[in-house]
């Protein structure tokens, strides 16, 4: 399978199963499109007719191009057959019951009342509560006990708002540091925060101990303050932006990113990206809202062409800024075409429900944070382990080839079948697809690959 598209002056051909990317001229682009369906003479006739006004397109040139395409096919770099499907289940089975990451819900409560919050303002449609040190400690021990021979273990401090349980966060980090050497492990922590409770101590501790921090900001003040409000209805932009600026300034070269959400109110999200750049932030993410279709924040079909155009504008701007010596990172355009991910990850996806789990304040285990509160997805708890093996096996067998609608999609080995939670909430099945999200993902991949092509060609 190949995918062809034109963007920013480039004619790009992707060979899906080999991962090869080809930037070609218009003639080669057209020949590749015809190569599998027409004879050499039929291709020759059509190309010479289409480019009859060009003296540089001769019969010899066309036949040479066809020969080059045949050589690429023989080398496994074009029209490569899909041989991965028989391996899909074996790959996941091979991982066994190894767990490599936990999302610790240290606070099922929040000091903001964001309108689009999937977590129902932090309580996940249940009781409000804070994780005790004892539950968190047991969660870390559970992770170590179930991590096999993995060295690097990921732990996300999540909520709600985790800074509302800051003392326990610090205690858990210190406990993990006290056991990692003897256990032969390396804990890598991430903190996600709305910023309201950031102070000098949070900044100092996080910049020492957190491998990454995720700071929630929706860009423009009027956009942010319309949704990310406190319980009195007041916007939070003025309170958090100076704190975020101080946090990032002191963080130096350590990882962080600004995590925004765009909705029906701001499908023109590049304006929000530009605001964040003007504020001094250069590691950015803007995520499409996922909510019920009837929600006023939901992206509509009318928003789709606007959003797709925004992704293209963003990619072009990033290339220009890099030429000017002012590069910035956009999370969804971070793609490694040479060194990974491996085919296991490309087939099996994020590992939710198998390698990755969320832990509630009371120690219950769920496949990921987006399933928390839905009792039928409760896997067990950190004290007794995984007891609902049917759900775990359901997630284990959920790979890109388990989704029939992904079969002929060119992007399937880039998205790995997409997000199981989004699929479930859109279709009622973790093997479904969230069609709106699929279209956005495919455009992001086209833009990200185009950027890599431009950099490789020095353009």
C-alpha positions, 0 to 999 in steps of 0.5 A: 500500500502507498499513500500519495499527497501534495503539500507545501510544494512537495510531491510525497509518496509513502510506502506504508509497510516499509516506512519508506518516504519518497519525495518525487517530481510531478512525472514520477508522482503520476507514474507511481499512481498508475504503476499497479493498474496500467501497463508500461505502454499505457503509462507512457501514452498517458504521461506523454499526453499530459506533459506534451508541452514539456520537452524534458519529458521523453519516452526514454525518461518515462521508461527509465522512471518506470524502471526505477519504480520497479527497482524500488518495488523489488528492493522493498521500498514501494508497494511492499506487501503487508506481512505484519497482521499474522504477527499482531497477536504474537507481539502483544502476547510476547509482552506477557503481564509486564507493566511499565507505567502508571498514571497515579490519580493523586487527586480526584478533585480540582480547583478549576471547573473547566467546561469541557473536562472529560473527568467531570471537574476532576471527580470522574463521575464519582466521589472526590478524594485524595490518594493517601501515601499508603495507597501511592506507596503500594502502587509504586511497589505494584509497578516494581513487582510487575515490571519484569526486566524493564529498567525505566518505569514511568509514573504520571501524577494526575488528577483532577489537580495533583497539586491539591495533594502535593505533600503526597506527591513529594513523599511518593517521589522520595519513596521511589528514589529510596527503592529504585537502586536496590530494585534496579529501576529508574523512575521517570515522573511527569506532573500535569497541572493547571498551574493555580497552586504553583509556587517556588517550592513546586517549581524547585522540586519539579525541576529536580525530580520531574522528567516532564511537566505538562502545563495546561494553557489554552492560548489566547486569554479570551479563549482560555478564560471562557472555559478554564474557570474556577468555581466562582466563574473567574478565568485563570489565565492571569493567575497561571501565566506568570507562574508558568513563565517562571516555571519554564524559565527555571526549568532550563533544558528539561522537558515540559510542554504547554498542553492546550485544548481547542474546541468549537470556539477556537478551531483557528488554534494557530492563533493560540499557538502564536500567543504561547510563543509570544509568552516565551513557551516553545514546547507546545501541544494543542489537542482537539476536544473530545466530548459528546457531540451535543456539547457546545464545545464539540468540534463540528463538521463545519470546523473540520476544513478550518482545523485541517488548514490550521495544521498546514499553516502550523507546519509551514510556520514551524519550518519558517521559524526554524530557518529564522533560528526560532524553532519550536516543538509541536507535540503532534509533529514529533516523528522519527522516520529513521529510528522508530517506533519499532513495529511492535509499537506501531501495531500494538499502540499505547499499551493501555490496559496491559503495559499502562494503567491508571490508579484511583485514589483508592487503589483501583486499576483502570486501563487508562485515565479516560476509563476511570469511573466506568466500573465495567473497566475496573481491572482490579486494584494495587493490593490484589493485582489484576483480577478482571483478566477478561478486560485485560485480554480484551485490551491485549487483543486490541491492535491495529489489525483488530479494527476492521475499519483500519484495514485499508487506511494508509496511516494505520502504522502511524496511529496504531489503531488510535485511542481505545478510549476515544473509540469506545466513547465514540462507538461503544467499542474499543475496537471502533474508530473515532472518525473525526479524530482519524481525519485530524490524525491523518492530516497531522501525519501528512504535515509532520512527514512533509516537514521531515522531507523539507528538512532532509532536502534543506528546503 
